[in-house]
């Protein structure tokens, strides 16, 4: 049960204070944006040749995930760094970012736990403005990975600076429903199901749950200091958000992803016309990986494994086919 709860904590994408982490050598030029809560920092990687004029903003996934796609929670796959390098080789510029309150976007008085999906979307709007000013791009492509796909969908509802969306391993259902499904899938969780359902219903209704009413095994999922964030997560239906988006959309999903299912991608693809990329043998950290759980998870800690073949080429061809906005 502890293993499932740990996995669900990643699925819920609860933020946490940025931990000390050995950083990789810089890749690209520093870039900043003035966000609502303070200065946000990232890296701009421009192609050395055949610049297509397109810029992709890579929005990180759950928890304390840095601009390279790594996390002190145990992920060292460097997925976003590899994606940026591969896109640069295809003539597409990228910006990789540290989330507010974390890593180089940390600032005094900014609590990384005091955040919502709407707050992250406001940060993305600030990034789109800063990127346009720095690069002279007419608009910015949002490539959201995992939780970042939901943030991209929320951001696109109101931001005219968005060219379109690239949704990578993004959920297609309300996260509260995914959570129920995951909890029920393990018979060992049976003693917790009634309490979990009670807590989920309260959070779905926008009501906080006191710590005294949360059993110890469920504290990693529902601790009080992240409940505002969880309430925010539960409030959105990704498929409904996608139906409201007007621009071009590419949905990408790996077949050996242990955290997001092909069903989620198919729900997104059914919401409205999109381009759909089924990535055979690709897992959640965008590497080739078997379905076997242990071997799959081993790739999460190996930055030397390359990005899944063809992934960057598919993204580059998608954005280039749309043309450079006038």
N, C-alpha and C positions, 0 to 999 in steps of 0.2 A: 504493500500500500504506500509506503514511503516513496518508492520509485515513481509510482503513478502521480502522487501529489507533486513531486518535483517536476515531472513533465508538464503537469497542468499549470504549475506556476509559470513556466515558460510560455504555455499557450495563452494564459491570461495576460501575459506581457506586462506584469506589474513593474513599474519603475523601481529603482533603488539607487542609493547613493553611489556615485562613481567610486570604484575601488582602484587601488594602485594597480597599474598594468604596464608591463614592458611594451613600449611602443615600437612599431616598425620605423625604418628610416622614412623621412618625408617623401611623398610622391606628389608632385604637382606644386603649384604656387599657393601660398596662403590667401584665403578670401574670408571676408567678414560680412555679417549682416546685422543690422540693428533690430533685434527682436523686441517684442513687447516687454519681456522680462530682463533684457540686457543684451550684450553683444554675443552673437553666435559665431562660431569659427568652423572653417572647413578647408578643403583643398580643391583647387581648380586644376584639372589636367587638360591641357589643350593638345590636340594632335599636332605632330611635327610636320605632317604633309597631308595633302588631300582633304583639307578642312571642309566639311560639308556645311558648316554654318549652324549646325544643330547642337544644343546643349542639353544634357540629361542630368537632372538632379536626382541622386540616389538617396532615397529616404530609408533610414535604417529600421530594422525590425525590433523585436521586443526587448525590454529590459535595458541594462547598461551596455548596449551595443555601440561600438565606436565607428568612426568614419570608414575604417577598413573592413568592418564586418566582424570584428573580434569582440570578446566580452570576458571580463574577469570571472564570469560565471562558468567558464570552461570552454569557450569557443575561440579557436585560433585558426580558422579556415581562411581568413583574409579574403572572403568572397567579394566584397565590394571593391577592394583594391585590385583584384584580378579582373573584375568586370570593367573597371575604369581603364586599366591598361589595354584590355582587349578592344574596348570601344575606341580608344585613341588610335589604335592600329587601323580601325575602320573609318577614321576621319571624323569621329564624333567626340565632342568635348564633354566632360563630366564634372560635376561638383559632388564631393562626398562630405558629409557633415557630422559633427558631434551634436547630439541632442542637448537641449537646454539643461543646465545644471550638471552636465557630465563632461568629463575629460577637459578639452580646451575650451568648451563652452560653459565650464563651471564658473560661478561668480559668487562673491559674498552675498548672502541673503537670498540666493536662488535655491530653493529646495527641489531637487529632481522628483520627489514624491508628490509635490503640490502641483499637479499638472492634469490636464484632460486632453482628450483627442482634439477638441476645439482649440485648445492652447497650442498644441503641436501644429495644427493647421494654420494658425496665425503666424507661427514661426516660418512655415513653408512659404506663406505669402511674402514675408520679409525677405526670405532667400530668393524668391523669384524676382523681386524688385532689384535686389543687389546684383544678381547674376546678369540681368538685362543691362544694368548700368555698367558693369565691368566688361561685358563681352559684346555689347551692342546687338545681342540677339533680340529678335522681335517677340519671342515667347520662349518658354522653358518647358521641356518634357519632364514629367514626374514619373520616376521609376520607383515604385514602392515595393519593398520586400516584406512579406509576412504582415506584421502590424503596420508597416509602412504603406502597404497597399490600401488599408482603410484610411490612413491619414491622407494619402493622395486623393482618394475618392471624396473625402470631406473638403479638401482644399480646392478641388476642381469645381465645386458647386458655385463658388462666388468669385474666383480669381480669373480675371481676363488675361493674365500673363501666362496661362497654361496652354501649351500647344496641344497636348493630349496625354494619355496615361499608358504606362507599362506596368501591369499588375503581376508581380512575380510571387507565387506561392501565397496568394491572398485568400482569406476566408470568403465564402459565399453566403454564409448564414450568420444570424446573430450569435455572438460568442456565448451568450448564456445557453443557447440550445446545444452548441458544440460541447460546452462544459457538462451539461446534463448527460449527453451521450457518452462522453469519455468516462464519467464517474460510474455510470451504469454498466459499462463494458467490462468492468473488473469485479467479479463476485466478492473479492475481499473488501470492497467498499460498502457492502450491504449495511453494516451498522451505522454508516455515516450518511446514507442517502436522504433520510428524512430531514436531518439537520441541514444538509447541503441544499436541499430543495427549499426549505424555509428561508435560508439566507439569500439564495438566488432570487426568489420571489420578491423579497424586500428590496434588494438592490435594483432589480428590474423596475420597481416602482419608484426608484430614486430615493429610497430611505436607507440611512446608515444602520448598521447593526453593531451594538456594543460588543466589545471584546469579550465580556463576561458571557455572552450568548453564542460564542463561536468555539466549538470544541478544539482542543489543541491540534489534532491532525489537520484541521481545516484552516488554521491560522496562516500558513504560508500563502494561501489563496486569497483570504479575505481580511487580512489584518487592517486595523482601523485607518492607518495612515495612507493606505492606497485605495480606500473604498470610493473616494471621489473619482479616481481614475477608472475603477472597475464599473461604476455606475455609468460613466461616460461610454466605455466600451460596449456595455450591454444595450445602450440606447440606439445603436446604429445597426441597420440591416444593409450590408454591402450591396446586395442585389438591387435594393430600392435606390440606393445612391447612384449605382451605375446607370439605372434607367434614366435618371435625371441628367446625366452627363451628355454633352453635345458633341464633343470632339472625338477624334480617333482613339481607339483603345486596343491594346494588345494584352491578352491574358496568357500567362505562361505558367505551366504547372508540371513538375516532375512526377514520374510514376513511382519513384521509391521514396517519396517524401514521407517521413514518419510523423510530421506535425500537422500538415494540411493535406486533405484528400483530393483526389481527382473529382469527386462529387462536388466539392466547393468550387473548383474551376468551372465545371460544367454548369453549375447554377449561375455563376457570373456570365458565362458565355450565352446562357439562355435569356439573360435579362434584356439584352439589346444586341444589335449587330456589332460584333467585335472580330478582330483577328485572334485566332486561337492557336497556341503552340503547345503541343503535348511533347514533353521532354522525356524521352525514353531513358530509363535508368538513371535519372537525375534526382538528387535528394534535396533536402531543405536548405542546405548551405551551397547549393548550385554546383555540386561535384558529382561525377559518375560514382554510383554506389549501389551495392546489391540491396535486396530487400531485407536480408538478414540484419536484425537490429544491431547486434554488437559490431559487425563490420561496417554498417552504415554510420553508426555513431562515431566510429574511429576516425572518419573523415573530418569530423568537426574540429579536430585538433591537429590537422595536418595542412599547414599553409603551402607546402610544396606540391600538393596535388593541384593540377591545373583546373581552371574553370571548365565546366562541361562544354565539350566541343560544339561549335555551331551556335551557341547561345548569343554571344555578342554580335555575330553576323546577322542573326535573325532580328535583333533589336535595331541594328544599324540599318538594315534594309527596310524595316518598317518605318522608321522615322524619315529616311531619305525619300521613300516613295510618296510621303505626304507633301514633299516640296518645302522650300523655305518660305515661311509666311511673309507676305508683303508688308 
